[in-house]
Amino acid sequence: MYMQWINRIRQVKILLVVAAVVLSVASLVVSHFLVRDLKTEEHHKMEIWAEAMRSLNNADGNTDLTLVWTVLNGNNTIPVVVTDSEGVVQDYRNIVVGERDGRIPDEAISAKAQAMRRAGHSIRIYLSKTDYMEICYDDSLMLRRLAWWPYIQLGIVLIFVVVAIFALLSSKKAEQNKVWVGLSKETAHQLGTPISSLMAWQEVLLEMYPDDELLPEMGKDIQRLQRIAERFSKIGSQPEPKPENLVDVLEQVVSYISRRASNHVCVSLDVPGQALIAPLSAPLFEWVIENLCKNAIDAMDGSGSITITAREETGCISVEVSDTGKGIPKNRFSTVFTPGYTTKKRGWGLGLSLAKRIVESYHNGRIFVKNSELGKGTTFRVELKKR
């Protein structure tokens, strides 16, 4: 069920990205054709404007210039610079550059005309065989804005997709939290009744058979169940880490794993002679190391060695769990912590995910695959902040 939820989220994200790409491409294509058509129209307008300038220069006293002036004065959007054959500015319209003393400097207008000419936006009007005027023009402000619009739209679409994906991820994380908390609380609740019953039966048996050697072992298993129930009850609440000797915690884990592992599995502990004090929730951190050890035993098929190493380093205290198992491919180093990921035929694939949650959410630490080699083994590393 959980993996179906993950796949559904992945499909929704893919659909959002595809929809954004399609919308953006369609917008760019439509805008491209629209800009091209407007450029062609503005070019035709400038040809008419150039003809009006020709008519104005060739006019005599009997020429009716009403239509000519209407055409010339009708251009209120397209920037235009009129130069003579030597490049001297004769007139300009709709030019926006820095002003000096209330007027635009001539050198600025000349530079603008040269830029228009280099862009191929110029029309020559021959007044005679050697004399001519050159009409230099540029895209209108509306056309420039329209050319930029699809990129602005693309940015808006990308922001929408990012926000939508973030919302989906937040929703998925909230759903994960509800599943974790609900499952953990229910498990702790369900364990409470049989544990209480077992404790009562143990007391009865101790009174009946006070010298029985198996009853103390039964008591240890009951204490173990109580510890497991305590761990589950802490999931969902924020446990308060307190200074603990990490060496003592690891020794308890090694003792527990060694008694329940096969005789073909050797579990060793490599720690310094002095105490390693770190802020811990001991029951939860034991659970992390136990999960790593159990995964190592499964990876070794019940035969091999596990080495737990703890060291005080600059800025942190590290714990490394190394095994001689089958190893993990490099492309799976981060995937192994994903809920539901497992290589076993049986299992929920929650052990490493739970370990990551305990280390990062409850201890502000890090857990990752330090190194792994197929057929030789794997080393998981946990880093904890110092007290």
Residue pairs with C-beta under 8 A, 6 or more apart in sequence:
2 179
2 339
2 340
3 340
5 172
5 175
6 172
6 338
6 340
9 168
9 169
9 172
12 168
13 165
13 168
16 161
16 164
16 165
17 161
20 157
20 158
20 160
20 161
23 157
24 150
24 153
24 154
24 157
27 150
27 153
27 154
28 150
28 154
30 150
31 146
31 147
31 149
31 150
32 150
34 146
35 143
35 146
35 147
38 142
38 143
38 146
39 139
39 143
42 78
42 137
42 139
42 140
42 143
45 75
45 78
46 78
46 80
46 123
46 135
46 137
47 123
48 71
49 71
49 72
49 75
49 78
49 80
49 135
50 123
50 125
50 135
52 67
52 68
52 71
52 72
53 72
53 82
53 125
53 133
53 135
54 125
54 127
55 63
55 65
55 68
56 65
56 68
56 72
57 125
57 127
57 133
58 127
59 65
59 68
75 93
75 94
76 94
77 94
77 140
77 141
77 142
78 93
78 94
78 137
78 138
78 139
78 140
79 92
79 93
79 94
79 95
79 96
79 112
79 116
79 137
79 138
79 140
80 91
80 92
80 93
80 94
80 135
80 136
80 137
81 89
81 91
81 92
81 95
81 109
81 112
81 113
81 116
81 135
81 136
81 137
82 89
82 90
82 91
82 92
82 133
82 134
82 135
82 136
83 89
83 90
83 113
83 133
83 134
83 136
84 90
84 131
84 132
84 133
84 134
85 130
85 131
85 132
85 133
85 134
87 110
87 113
87 114
87 134
89 106
89 109
89 110
89 113
90 133
92 104
92 109
92 112
94 140
95 104
95 109
95 112
97 104
97 105
97 108
97 109
97 112
98 104
98 105
98 108
112 136
112 138
113 134
113 136
115 138
116 122
116 136
116 137
116 138
117 134
117 136
119 138
121 136
121 137
121 138
121 139
122 134
122 135
122 136
122 137
123 134
123 135
123 137
124 132
124 133
124 134
124 135
125 132
125 133
125 134
125 135
126 132
127 133
139 147
176 339
177 236
180 235
180 236
180 357
181 235
181 236
184 232
184 233
184 235
184 236
185 232
185 233
185 235
185 236
187 229
187 232
188 229
188 230
188 232
188 233
191 225
191 228
191 229
191 232
192 229
194 225
195 222
195 225
195 226
195 229
198 218
198 222
198 225
199 222
202 215
202 218
202 219
202 222
205 212
205 215
205 218
206 212
206 215
209 215
224 256
227 283
227 286
230 283
231 283
231 284
231 287
234 281
234 283
234 284
238 362
239 281
239 284
239 362
240 281
241 279
241 280
241 281
241 362
241 363
242 279
242 280
242 281
243 277
243 278
243 279
243 280
243 387
244 277
244 278
244 279
244 280
244 282
244 285
245 275
245 276
245 277
246 271
246 275
246 276
246 277
246 278
246 280
246 310
246 317
246 319
246 384
247 271
247 272
247 275
247 276
247 310
248 275
249 280
249 282
249 285
249 286
249 289
250 269
250 271
250 289
250 308
250 310
250 319
251 269
252 286
253 286
253 289
253 290
253 293
253 308
254 267
254 268
254 269
254 308
256 290
257 267
257 290
257 293
257 294
257 297
257 306
258 267
261 267
261 297
262 297
262 302
262 303
264 302
264 303
264 304
265 297
265 300
265 302
265 303
265 304
265 305
265 306
266 304
266 305
266 306
267 293
267 305
267 306
267 308
268 305
268 306
268 307
268 308
269 307
269 308
269 310
270 307
270 308
270 309
270 310
271 309
271 310
272 310
272 311
272 312
276 310
276 312
276 317
277 386
277 387
278 317
278 384
278 385
278 386
278 387
279 363
279 384
279 385
279 387
280 363
280 384
281 358
281 362
281 363
284 358
284 362
284 363
285 358
285 363
287 354
287 355
287 358
288 355
288 358
288 359
288 367
288 382
289 308
289 319
289 321
289 382
291 351
291 352
291 354
291 355
292 321
292 352
292 355
292 380
293 306
293 308
293 321
294 351
295 351
295 352
296 304
296 306
296 321
296 323
296 325
296 378
297 306
297 323
298 325
298 344
299 323
299 325
299 326
299 327
299 378
300 306
300 323
300 324
300 325
300 326
301 325
301 326
304 323
304 324
304 325
304 377
305 323
305 324
306 321
306 322
306 323
307 320
307 321
307 322
307 323
308 319
308 320
308 321
308 322
309 318
309 319
309 320
309 322
310 317
310 318
310 319
310 320
311 317
311 318
312 386
315 385
315 386
316 365
316 383
316 384
316 385
316 386
317 383
317 384
317 385
317 386
318 381
318 382
318 383
318 384
319 381
319 382
319 384
320 370
320 379
320 380
320 381
320 382
321 379
321 380
321 382
322 377
322 378
322 379
322 380
323 377
323 378
323 379
324 376
324 377
325 377
325 378
326 374
326 375
327 372
327 373
327 374
327 375
327 376
327 377
327 378
328 336
328 369
328 372
328 374
328 378
329 372
329 374
330 372
333 368
333 369
333 372
335 341
336 352
336 369
337 352
337 353
337 355
337 356
337 367
338 349
338 353
339 349
339 350
339 353
340 348
340 349
340 350
340 353
341 349
341 352
341 353
342 348
342 349
355 367
356 367
359 365
359 366
359 367
359 382
359 384
360 366
360 367
363 384
363 385
364 385
365 382
365 383
365 384
365 385
366 381
366 382
366 383
367 380
367 381
367 382
367 383
368 380
368 381
369 378
369 379
369 380
369 381
370 379
370 380
370 381
371 378
371 379
372 378
372 379
